[in-house]
Amino acid sequence: MKITRENKDALNAVVTVLIEKDDYATKVEKILLDYRKTANIPGFRKGHVPMGMVKKQYAKPVLIEEVNKLIQEGLNKYLAEEKLDVLGQPLPKPQDDIDWDSDSFSFDFELGLSPKFEVDLKGKKDIIQYNIVADDKMINGQVENIQKQYGKLVALTEVAKDSEITGVYKNEAEEIENTVTLTLDKFKGKSTAKQFVGAKAGDVIALNTKGLYEDDHELIQALKVEHDKAHGLNIEVNFEITEINKREPADLDQELFDKLFGKDGVKTVSELKVKIKEDAEKQFVQQSDQKFLNDVTEHLVENTKFDLPAEFLTKWMQSAGENPMDAATAKEEYIKSEKSLRYQLIEAKLMEANGIKVDFEDVKESAKAMIKVQMAQFGQMNPSDKELDDIAARVLSNQEEVKRLSEQVVSQKLLGLYKEKANVKTKELTYDKFVKEVYGDK
């Protein structure tokens, strides 16, 4: 077998694979001899079928299969030996006139070559690393929520401004009948809340759904109607009050603290607020890091310039997936995926240049950390190493989960690299200000 390459340009090449009789003849002959021993052909005893008849029936299919195997093996070996960094897979050039009666065969394959480029993490523009802090407003709000959540309900005879009201929304024509518990601050208009104040169990209040809540998605939950139906819904519904309660906030005492954090985990309101602040800011770190990672990714894609073999990749995408695409669809898909492909190449370059690798132990430790967090949510604060190892083994038997965890480990290692080597500017702000700055008024 002889393999040669012609570089069309820096990103495209054509590899020619020449297969001659000496490459396949012995193997084909052996397979045909084996066929002869087992062939069942009417009129002949097994093992006594004339070789000429076996060749007539099986020689060409066997030859084609063996040539295809040789091509695949030869290409893989060639790409490895030549250390060619290719994108996608070699694409065979169409050949409609292959003479399978010939002794030698020549096949051409198009290659898309990975571009040569350098990555500079030190851009001219600083990338912001947000340090999100929990302010007093947030902490006090969390304390109030805890007191409400663990408080007790006291029955009332009539609705007051701070009541919790249970009742049934009804509209027979629209087949609406749904029981809910609500508070008056959920309604959009003050006039709606006024209709409830002073009402008693058994009273029925007529409401119009248009503008009843700030968001139509709240209407979906209240009426249990379909998403499309809720948007712009303008009908009258009746709300029949069945129960009225007032939630008295729980006392901030040791009983509540122990219920939340275990025996003597927190002893004072000040310690409670410190704990709330710590827990909130741990969650904020994840959001801040994800924003930072997204910004660095965008920066690298925008500022690392290189060309791609776009025509080759578009052609390759036509046959790469489970369902073949036509040329127009493949072009659309390539345009959609180009930015992602660019970042994959940049990421691979950075990992190689900085010796970043992910091994099984990394993935296993990531799985155990994830499991530990999940167990803590159910009150299992100190699982044994054996418990973690056993659960991790089950998790890692799922290849999709292994892939997901591997990607997370890569992201974490790259995050550390970016924080160390990129131009980073730290900016401290509250969560509300972070949301407003990053996402606007949404």
N, C-alpha and C positions, 0 to 999 in steps of 0.2 A: 504494500500500500504506500502511496506517495501523496503527501499533502503539501500544497503550496498556498501562499497567500499573496494577494495583490491589494495594497492599500490604495483605496480610491481618494481618500483625504484623511484628515486627522481623526475623523469620527466614523468612517465607513470603510469596510474591507470586504473582499470576496475571497473565500477559501475554496480551493478546488481539491476534491478527494478523488484520486485515481485508484481504482481497485482492479487488480489483474488476476488471471486465472490461478496463479500460485497462492493467492491470498485465501481463496475459498474452495478450491477443487477438492482437497483432501477431506474437509469437513462435510461438503455436500455428498461426496461419495460414501462416507461412513453413514450418514443419515439415510441415504437411499438403500444401503445394504441392510440397515436395521428395519426399514420399511418392508424390504423383501421378506425378511424372516417372519413378520407378523401380518402381512397383507392377506386379506380374505377376498379373493377374486374367483368368481364362479368358473369351474372347469379346471382349477389348479389346486394342488395340495398346498397347505400352508408351508412356506419356506421354499417352494419349488416354482414360484411365479417367475417367468423369464425376466431378466434384468431390463431388457429393452422395453417391456411393457410397464415395469415400475417407473423407469425414467420418463416414458411418454406421459404417464399420469401424474407423477409427482416432482419431476426434476425442476420445472420452472418455478412452482411455488416455493420449493425448498431453497432454490438459488436466490430468489427475491428476498426471502426471510433472512438468509445468511448474509447477503450483501447489506441489508438494512442494519443488521447487528454490527457488522464490521464498520459501517459508516459511523454509527453512534459511538462505539468504543473508540474508534480512531479520532473522532472530533473531540471527545472529552479528554483524551490523552494529549492531543495536540494543544488544546487551550490551556491545560495545566502546565505542560512543559514549556510553552511559550510565555506563560504567565500573562495571558491576555485578559484584561478586565473588560468583559463584555456586558452589554445591557440586554435584557431579555434573553432570547435563545437564538441560535443560528437559524436563519430562514432558508429553506431550500428554494432555489430558483426553479420555476416550472419547467418540466421536461416531458413533452408528450411523445417523443420519438425514441424512447429507450429500446435498443435492440438487445433483448435478453438472450439471443442466440450468439451474441458476440462473446469474445473471451475476456474483454476488459470493459470497464465502465467508468465514466467520469461524471461527477456531480459537483455542482457549484452551490455554495451557501453564502448568503449575505450576513455580515456581522455588523452590529452596532457597537462601537467602541466607547468606553467610558472616557469623558473628557479629562484633560490635565488642568488642574487649577490649584490655587492656594487659598486657604481660609485665614482671614485676619479677624480675630475676636475683638481687637482693639479698634473699634470704629471711632469716627470723629464725634458722634453723638452719644451722650451718656444714656444708659438704659436704667430705668428707675426700678429699684427694689423697694416695694412698699413695706413699711413696718406698721401694721394695723394694730391700734390699741383700743381696748374697751374703756370708754369714758364713764363718768359717774351716771349719766343719763341711761346708758345701756345697762350698767350693773344694777341700778335701782329698779329699772324695768324688769330685769330678770328676777330680782327679789320679790317684786309684786306678783309676777307670774307664778313663782313657786308657792307663795302664800295662797293664791287663788286655786292652784292645782290641788294643793293638799288641804284646802279649807273645807268647811262643812256647809251643807245646804240647809237653809232654814225656810220652811214653807211660809208663803205670804198669801193674804186674801185678795190683794189687788196689785196691779203692776206699778212699780216705781221705776225711776230712770235707770237704776243699776240692777234691775231684776234679770234673772235668767228665766226665759219663757219657753215652755214646751207646748207645742200645738201642731195642728195638721193643716197644711196647704191643700185646698181642694178646688178643682174646676172639672165638673162632670163631663162637659162637652169635649175637653182636651184630655180627658182620662188622667187627670193629675190628682194624686192623693199621696202626700208624703209627710211623715212626722219628722219634725226638727226641733232642736233647742237653740234659741238665739238670744242675743242681747241687742238692745236698741241702738247701740253705736254702730252696728253693722249696716243699718239702713242709710241710704244716700241722703235723703231729705229729712230735715227736722220735723216737717209736718207729719211724716209717717210715724215717727217716734211718738209724737203728741197723741196720735190716735190710740196708742196702747196705754199710755199713762192713766191709771185709775180703773182700767178694765179688770174683769174678774174671770175666773175659770168658767167656761161655758159660753163666754161672749164670742161673737163672730165679727171679725173686722175685715171689711172689703178693701182690697189693695189692687193697684194697677201695677203690672210687672214692668212697664216701661220706666226706666230710671229708678227701680226699686233698690238696686245695689250699685255700688261704684263700678263693679266689674261683672260682665255677663257670666263669667265662669262661676261666680258665687250663686247666680240664679240657677245654673245647672245643678249644683248641689242641693239648693233649697227645694227645687221643684222636681228633681230627678227627671229632667227632660234631656233630649239629645243635644249635642253641641251645636249643630246647625240650627236647630229650632230655637235655642235660647237667644241667639243673636238677633236683636231687634224685636223680640217677642213683646207684643202689646195686647195683653188680655187682662181681664179682671179675675182675681183669685180670692177666695175666702180663707181667712186664717182663724181656725177655731182654737181658742186657748184651752188647754187641758190641765196645765200645771204652772204654778208661779212660785219661784224660789228666789232667795237671796243667798249669795255665797259669802259667808263670813270668812275672811282671810285667816289662815293658820297662824298661830303664835310662833314667833321666831325663838323657839326654846330648844333645849337639848334633845327632846324627843324627836322633833323635826330634823335637827342636824344629824342625829344618829340614823334616822330613816334614809336620809339622802347620802351620807358619806360613811356609814358604819360607826361603830362604837367609838366615841370621842375623836372622830376624824376632824371634826370642827366643833369648837366650843363657844364661839361668840359670833355676833353679827359681823364684826370686823373681819374675822377669819372666813366667814361665809362669803363676804364680798371679795376677799383676796382669792378664794378658791374659784369663784365665778369668773373673775378676771383672768386667772391662769388658764382655765378650761376654754374660755372664749378665744383667748389669744393663740392657743394651740391650734384651734380650728382656723383662725385667720391666717396662720403661717401657710397652711395648705393652699388657701386661695391666693395669697400673695405670691407663693412660689409658682403656682400655675400661671398667673398673669406674667410673671417674670420670664418663665420658660416660653410662653407664647410670644412675648415681645422679642426675645433673643432669636427665636426661630424666624420670625418675620424679618428681623434685622439681617440675619445671615443670608436668607433667600434673596433679599433685595440688594444686598451689597457684595455678594460673591458672584462674580460674572463669569459665565462659561456657556458655550453652545452645547446643544444636545443633538444627536442624530434623529431629529424629529420625524423625518419621512420614514426612516426604518422603524422607529418605535410605533408609529401610527399603523404601519403595515403589520408589524408583529402583533399588535393588540387585536387585529381582526380575527386571529385564530388562537390567541392565548387563553381566552376564557372558556367556560363550559359551553357557552352559546356563541357561535361565530357572529361577527359584526360585518356590516357592509362598510365601505370606505368612509362614507359620510359620518356614520355613527362612531367609528373608530377615531376619526379626527376630533369629534366633539369630546369623546372620552379622554383623548390625549390632552386636550386643552385644559380639561377639568383637573387632571391628575399631574400636570407638569410641575406645579409648585411643590407638591408632595414628593415627586421624584427628585427634584433638585435638593430638597432638604435631606432625603435619604442618602444621597451622594455626599452631601456636606457632612452629615452625621458620621457616616462611615469613615470619611477622611479624618475628622477630629478624633474619633475613637482610635484609629490606627496611629495617628501622630502623638497621641497622649497615653498610649498603652492601656486604654480602657477596654476591659474584657468582662464578660458575664459568664460565670461558670455555674454548675449545678448548686454548689453550696450557697452562692449569692441568692439564687432563686428560692432555695429551701428556707433560708433565713427570712426572706421577704414574706414567704407563705406563713411562717411561724409568727411573725410580727402581726400580720393581718388577722390570723386566728386568735391571737392573744387579745387584740382589740375587740373582736367580736364576742369572745367569751366574757370579757369585762362588762360588756353591755348587759349581760344576763347575770351579773353578780359573781362570776367566777374570776376572782381577782388574781389568784396565784396558781395557775395550772402547772402540773409537773412537766419536766422535760419529756418524759415518756408520752404523756397525753398530747403534747404539742407535736412530737415526732410522728405519732400514729395518725393524727388528723392530717398533718402535712403530707404524709405518704399517700393518703387517699386523695387529697387535693391534687397532688402532682402526678397522679395516674391519669389525669385528664389533660390531654395535649393542648387543648384550647386554653386551659387555665395556666399551663406552663408558659405558653406564648404570651398571655396577658401579663403575667408576673415578670417575665423576662423584659418585656417592654417597659414596665414600671421601674425595674432595676436600672435599665439603660438611662431612662429619664432622670432618675435620681443621681446617677454618676455624672451625667452631663450637666445637670443643675449645679453640682458642686464645682465642676470645671468652669462653667460660665461665671459663677460668683467669684471665683478666684482670678480669672484672666480677662473677663470683659470689663469695659468701662462702666462701672456700676455707681449709681448715685442713690443713696438711701433717702427715703422720704417717709416721715412719720405722720400719720393722720388717723382719725377715728374711722370706724367701719362705715358710718353714714357718709362721711366725706369721700371715702374710698369708692363706695358704690356710685356716688354722684360723679366723681372724677372719671372713673373707668367706664361706667355704663350710662352716664347721662341721667336724665330724670325718669328712666324706665322703672 
